[in-house]
Amino acid sequence: MRVLTIDIGGTNVKILATGQETPRKFPSGRKLTPGKLVAGVKALARTWNYDAVAIGYPGRVRNGRIISEPRNLGRGWARFDFTSAFGRPVRVMNDAAMQALGSYKQGLLLFLGLGTGLGAALVADGVVVPMELAHLSFKKGTYEDYLGVRALKRLGRRKWQKYVAFGAARMIEAVQPDDVVLGGGNAKKLKKLPKGCRLGSNACAFIGGYRMWENASSRRPPARARSRRAA
């Protein structure tokens, strides 16, 4: 199956399809609606062939459905019909969870995405568990207020890095993972990684998108079993 993976960030939308080597991107931001997303993706991917679509969405997703509007994009996401808009099967996952899935090796993985906001997810024996750590209270705001891109601009890289190290240590203490990945566009701005962490790659988001469909295929029951349930 050829999969088109869409990684929606607060700054850019990045796409890559099976068999392609170079991602393409266009700006996102607070005026990006799902309709504009689809139009932009179709324009960028017009020369690519794909059978299915995987979307990494920067917000809450439950059972493959968007259940809340994003903080850093436009409106109208929760009820949008992506399958009809793309004319192909579509699966949606939280963007941090999708990158975590692509970063996973074994055991229990804690993923922290340092981007426009703060993404977080666990992967336990291949099962993805999205988390909303960004909005936990911290000091005079939330963890996102001290680890997200606005904190980097407000506090400067050195102080922001100290908060990243502190936040990562607190979350590691709570979860006790076997592996910790710091991903997102700002992770590479860390001069020194916090203890016990490894640097992720945005390319893992695309691997996660492909794995979304691989995992879905492997979980499907045989045709005969499906027919018995349908009957």
N, C-alpha and C positions, 0 to 999 in steps of 0.2 A: 504493500500500500504506500502510495506517495502522499506525504503529509506536508501541508503548509502550516508552519508554526508562527504564531503572532505573539510577540512579547510586548505588552502595552506598558510603557513607563510614563512617569509624570512629565518627562521631557521629550522623549522620542518613542515612536512605535518602530520596532525592528521585526523583520520577517525573514524567514529562510525556508526553502522547500527541500524535500528529499532529492538528493542528486546535485544540489547546488552547493557552491563553496563559499560564496561571498554574500553576507546578509545585506539587505537593503533597509533603508529607514526613512521616516519623515517625521516632522515635529508633532508632538501631541499638545499637552497644555490644557488649560481650563475651558477652552472652547471646543474641545474634541468631543463630539457626540458619537454614538455607535454608528449612525448613518455615515458620518464623515470618515470614521475608521474604515468601514467596509469599502467606501469609494476610494480611499487612499490606498488600501491594500490591493484592491483589484487593479488599480492603475500601475502600481509597482510590480505586481506579479503577473502582468498580462502575458509575458513571454514564458511563464513557467507552467508546467503541467502538475496537477495535484488532484488526489481523489478525496481527501478529507482535510479538515482544518482543526488545529489545536490552538486555543487561545489562553494566554496567561493574563489574567485580569487583576488589576491592583485594588482589590476589595474582597468582600466576603462572598464566597461561593459555597453552596450546599447542594449535594447530589447533582453536581454539574450545572446548577442554575445560579445566576447572579441574584443575590438577595438584598444587596444594599448599593446605594450610589457611591461612586468613588469620591475621595476628598480633593483630588488634584486634577479632575477632568470635568467635562461637561455633564449634562444630565440625560436621563432616558435609558440607562443601561439595564435596569432590573427586569424590564418586560420585553426587551428587544429580541426578535426572532432571527438569530444569526444563521440558522440552517436555511431558512427561506432566502435570506439576503445573499448568502454565498452560493446557494444552489447545490450544496454538498453537506455531508454529515459534519457536525461541529461538536467538539468537546471543549468545555471551559473549566479551568482550574485557577485558583489563586496564583498570581505571578510568582510569589516567593516559593510556593509549594511546587510549581512547575520547575523552577530552577533547582530546588532541593532534590527533586526526583532525578533530574539530570546529573546532579553532583553525587548521588548516592553510590556507595561502594558496598558496605556491609554494616551489620549491627544497628545501633541507634545513632542517627545523624541529627544534629541541631544545625539548622541553616538560619543565618541572619543576613538579610539583604539591606545593604547600606546604599540607598538610592535617594530619590526625592523624599521618600518617607523611610520607614523602617519595616521591612517585611520579615516574617519569621515562619518557620515550619519545622516539623519533626518528620523523619522518615524512619519507621521501625520495621525492620525485616521487609523492606520494600513497600510498606503501606504508608501513604502520605497523610500527615495530620497537620492541616493549616492551623496557625496560631495568630492571635491578635495582641502580641506583646507591645506593639507600638503605642497603644493607648492606655497602658498601665500608668498610674500616676507616678511621677518622679520629680522631686524637688518642687519647683513652682509650675510644673506642667506635666508632660508625659515623656516617656522614653523617646518618642519621635521628636519631641522638641529639643532634645539634646544629642540625638544620634543621626537625625535626618539632615538633608542638605541645607536647610535654613539655619540649623545650628552650626554647620561648617562655615557658612558665610558670616554668621553673627559672632561666633566665638573665636574663629581662626582655627587653622589646622591643628596646632599643638594642643590646645585645650579640648577641641572636639575629639582628638585621638584619645585623650585621657578618659573622656566619658564613654567612648566606644569600648576601651579596655575594661572600664568599671562595669558597664552594662553587660558585656559578654561574660565576665567573671560571675556576675550575679545569676545570669541565666544558666550558665554551666553548672553552678552549684545546685540550682534547683532541679535541673533535668538529669545530670550525670550521664552525658552522652559518651559514645565511643569515638565520635568524630564530630568536629565543629568546622563549618565552612562559612567564611565571610564572603558574600557575593555582593552583587549590585555595582553600579557604576562608580561609587565612591570608595569601595574597598581598596582599590589600587592606589588611593591617595594616602593610605596608612604607611608611614615610614617604617613602622615595626608592628608586626602582627601580635595581638594578645596571646598570652600563653595558652597552648593547646589548640590553637586555631590554624587552619590552612586557608590560603587564598582561593576563592572560587573564580569562575569565569562566566561572563555573560553568555558564552557559547553553550554553557550547560542548560540554559533555558530552552534552546532548540532541541537538545538531546532529550530534555524532559518532555517536550511536546511530542516527539516521536515515540517515547516510552508510554505516553498516555494511551496511544492507540495500540501499541504492542501489548500492554497490560490488559487493555480492554478485550483484545482478540483472544489472549490466553485464558481469560476468565469466562469466555462464552461457552455454554454447554454444547455438546454435539447436536447436530440438526435433529436427530431422532428424539433426543430428550426434550428439545424445545417444542417439537411437535406434540409430544405427549402432554406437556403442560398446557399448550394452547388448546388441546382438545378438552 
